[in-house]
Amino acid sequence: MGTLMVILGPTAVGKSALGMRLAEQLDGEIVNADALQVYRGFDVGTAKPTAEERRRVRHHLIDILDPHEQFSAGDFARRARQAIEDIGQRSKVPIVVGGSGLYLRALLEGIAEIPPVDPRLTDYLRRRLGAEGLARQRLGLTLLDPETANRLAPGDTQRTLRALAVALGTGRPLAAWIAERPYGRQPLPALRIGLTLPRAILYDRIADRVRSMVQEGWVEEVVELLDRGLSPSLPAFQAIGYRQLAGVARGRTTLEEAIAETIRATTRFAKRQATWHRNEKNITWFSADEIERELPQIVAIWNEFGRRGAYAEDDN
């Protein structure tokens, strides 16, 4: 597999816009690494590329699943590798764009295969959930696997139970399995471009984007998804914003409260993303508010990176 580019950074920083610019300039195609854009019907709240953008630049791993289907980091890594190989075979540049640090780690470095968990343990945990509530289960996960508990959204029932089952069933926290690279697996050769902004500017962008999405029909999208019979307990509905707006659709909260909580939750998520990326290596950082000036430098870095990758392949 040849070289690829990865664009990463916190939500709302401008990764998709940069990906489009680079894809058009470098004759590339985009591989989505957003955990929610894989689902059909989850469009407005995921900032999914428009039909016009997808005509201009080919996108991969968007609208590939129905909302009830499961999609793990390992599933993403397998599908993304297939897309990257296909792009490279057609002499295009693969550009991976997205905010899921776990997905990117699974793709670039690999994660260990997690042993199957006894279904009886999962059933037991579901009964505990029904009797004690999600807050109690999250407390248990915080004690067993604090890293995963901090990463998951507060209302993510399915992933909370999954992490509990892994910790109890294997004797190791899920975070430890994720951090373990498969034996003999070499990281993919990837140029990692990181985008950053001052916190105050990023948080203003987040607030503006949430309000803009609501104006563009986010609430109506959530109502339509629920009217199709989709359960609000599905993992896709645990995503920030969808969970809050499902409460509006079901009459459990006001739109103003849901917007405010979505902004707060997205801000917390951006902080977690920043922490995750700070712990990653080999990222070349650029200021997102100076991207027009820095774009030629990114292209030059890519051209040099691609030449080094070609030389390395010739030496093998």
N, C-alpha and C positions, 0 to 999 in steps of 0.2 A: 504494500500500500504506500502511495506517495505522500507528499507533504500536504498539510491542510492548514487553514487559518481558523482560529476560534476567537470570537468576540464575546467578552464577558463583562460583568459589572452589575450594579444593583438595578432593580426595576426602575423604569422611567428615565434612565440615564441617556438613552438614545442609541441602544445597540442595534435595533432593527434598521434605523435610518442609516447608520454607518454601514451595516451589512449590505443594504441596497446600493449605496454609493460604490462600495468596493466591488460588488458583484458586477455592476455595469462597467466599471473601469477595468477590471481584471478578467472579464469574460468568465465569471464564476456563477455558481449556483448555491443556494442557501439550504442548509440542513437545520431544521428547527430543533432546538434543545429545550423548549419551554414545555413543562410537564402537562399543561392544559390545552395547548393548541393542537394536540393530537386528536382531540375529541370534536366530533361534528356537532354543530349547534352552539358551541361555546365560543362565540365570535367577538362580541363587543367588549366584554370584560377581560378578554385575553389580548386585546390589541392585535388581533390576527391580521396578517397582511390582506389588503384589499384585492379584489379581483384584478384591478388595473395593475397593481404591483406584481401580482403573480403572473400576469401576462408579460410584463417587462423582464422579470427574473424568475426562473424556475425555482420553486420551493419544494422541499422534501419533508416528510413526516408531519404534514398538516392535514387534518380531517381524515385520518386513517382508521379511527376507531369510533364505535358507538359509545355513549357515555357510561354504559353499564360494564364495559369491558375493562379488565385489569391491564395495567401497563407498568412494569417495574423498571428500575434502572438497568437491569440486565437486558430486558426486552429492548429498551431504547438503544443500548450499546450495540446489540446485534443488528437492529434495523438501520441504525446510523452508519455502521461500518459497511453494510451493503450499499447504502446510498452513496457513501464516499467513494467506494470502489467503482461504482457505476459512473460517477461524475469524472473521476480521474481517467477512466478508460476512454472517455469522450474528450479528453484533453481540456477539460474545464477545471476551474479552481474550486475546490470544496470549501465553503465558508460556513462554519457552525456558529449559530447565533442563539443565545438563550441564557436564561438566568438560573437554571437548576444546577447548582454546584455538584450535586450527587450524580446527575446524569452525565455531566462533563467528566467527572472523575472515572465513572464506569467506562466511558468511551475511551478516554485517553490513557488510563492506567490499568483499568480492569478492577473488578471487585471479586472477592471470593464467592464461590457458590455456597449459599446458605443451606444447611441440611434441612430436609422436610420436617415439619412439626407435626406431632401426633394430632389428628383431628379432634380427638377427645379432649385434649388440652384447650383447643380453640373453642369448642362447645362449652367447656367449663367457664372460660373467660367471658363468653357471651352471656352466660347465665349470671355471672358476677356483675357484669355491666348492667343487666336488667334490674338486679336487686339493689345495687349500690350506686349506680350512676357513673357518668364518664369522669367526673372530677376525681372520684376515688381511684379510678383506674389510672388516670394521669399521675396522681400522686405516687402510685406504685411504680409507674414507669420512671418517674423522676429519681426514685431510689435505686432502681435496677440499671437504668440507662439514661443518665441525665443529659447526655449529648443529643440523643434522639428525641427525648422529651422536649428539649429546647428548640429543636428544628421543626417539629410538627406543629401544625395549626391547632389552636385550642379545641376546635370542634371536630377534629379528624378522628372519628371513632374507629374506622377500619384500620388505619395505619397504627393507631395506638394499640389496638388489640394484637395486630401482627407483631409489633415490637415487643410487647409483653410475652407473646407466645414464643418468640425466638429466644428471649432472655431466659425464660423459665425452662423451655424445652431443650436448649443447647448448653445452658450454663454460661453463655457468653452474651454480652449485650450486642444488639444489632449494629451499633456503631463500630464495635471491634471487628465484626465480620466485614463491614463496608470498607474499613481502613486496610484490610488485608488484601494485598495484591496476589492474584493467582501465581503459583510457582512457575518461573520461567517466562512470564509474560513481560514483554518489553513495551514501554510507553510508545504511543503513536507520535511520530514527528510532527509537531504542531506549533505554529507561531501563535502565541496567546497574546491577544491585544485586549487590554483592560481599559475601560472608560470610568472616569471618576468626576465628581463634582463636589464643590463645597456643600456641607450638609444643609445649610439654610436654603440654597438654591435647589438642591435635590428634593427637599421636603416640600417646597413650593410647587415644584413640578408634579410631585405625587398628588397633592391636593387638587391642582388644576386638572390633572388627567382623570382623576376619579369623577369630578364634577362634569367634565366633558363627556365621559363615557355614559353617565346617567342621561345627559341631554341627547346623546346619540341613540338611546333606546336600550340601555342595559336592563332596566327594570322590565320592560316589555319582553326582552329576550328570556329573562328568568321566568316570567309568567308563562310564556310559550313552552319552555322546557318542562315546567311542572304540569301544564295542561296536557302534555304528551304522556303523562303518567310516570315520569321519572321520579324516583324517590329522592327526597332531599338528604337522605343518609348516604347517597352514593359518594365515593371519594371525590369525584369532580365537583360536587356541590359543597365540599369542605374548603374549596379554594377561597381565598380572601375576596370579599365582595359578593360572590355568589351565595355564600352562606348568609351574609347579612341581608342581602336583597331578597332571599327566599323568605326571611322573616317578615319583610314588608309584604310580599305577595300573599303570605298566610295570615296577615293581620296581626302579627305579634310584635311589631315595632313600627315606628314612623320612618318615612323616607329620610328625614333630616337626621334622625339617630343612626340610621344605617349608613348614610354617607359619612358621618363623623367617625363612626367605628371603623369603616373601611379605610379611611385615611389614616387613622391611628394604627390599625393592623398592618397596613402596607408600609408605613414608616418603620415599624418594628421589624418587619420582614427585610426591608432594605438594610437595616443595621446588621441583621444576621448574615445577609449576603456579603456585606463588607467584611465581617469577621471571617467568614469562610474563605473569601478570596485572599485576605491577608495571610492566611496560612498556606496558600498554594505557592508554588515556585514558578520561576521562569515566565512571569507576566511582564510585558512591556506596557507601562501605563501612559495614558494620554488624557488631557483635560477635555471633557465632552463639550465645553462651551467655546473651545478653540479648534474644533475639529476641521473646519475649512482650511485653516492655516496648517494644520498638522497632517492633513490627508496625503500630500505628496511624500512626507516622511514615512508614513505607514506603508505606502506603495513601495518605496525604496527598500524598506526593511524586509518586506515580503519578497521582493525580487532577489535580494541577497540571501534570504533564508531558503528560497527555492533552489538557488544555485548550489548552496551547501548541501541541500538534500539530494540533489541530482548527483553531486560528486560522491556522496556517501553511498548511494545505490550502485554507482559504477565500481566502487572499491570492493563491493561484496561479491 
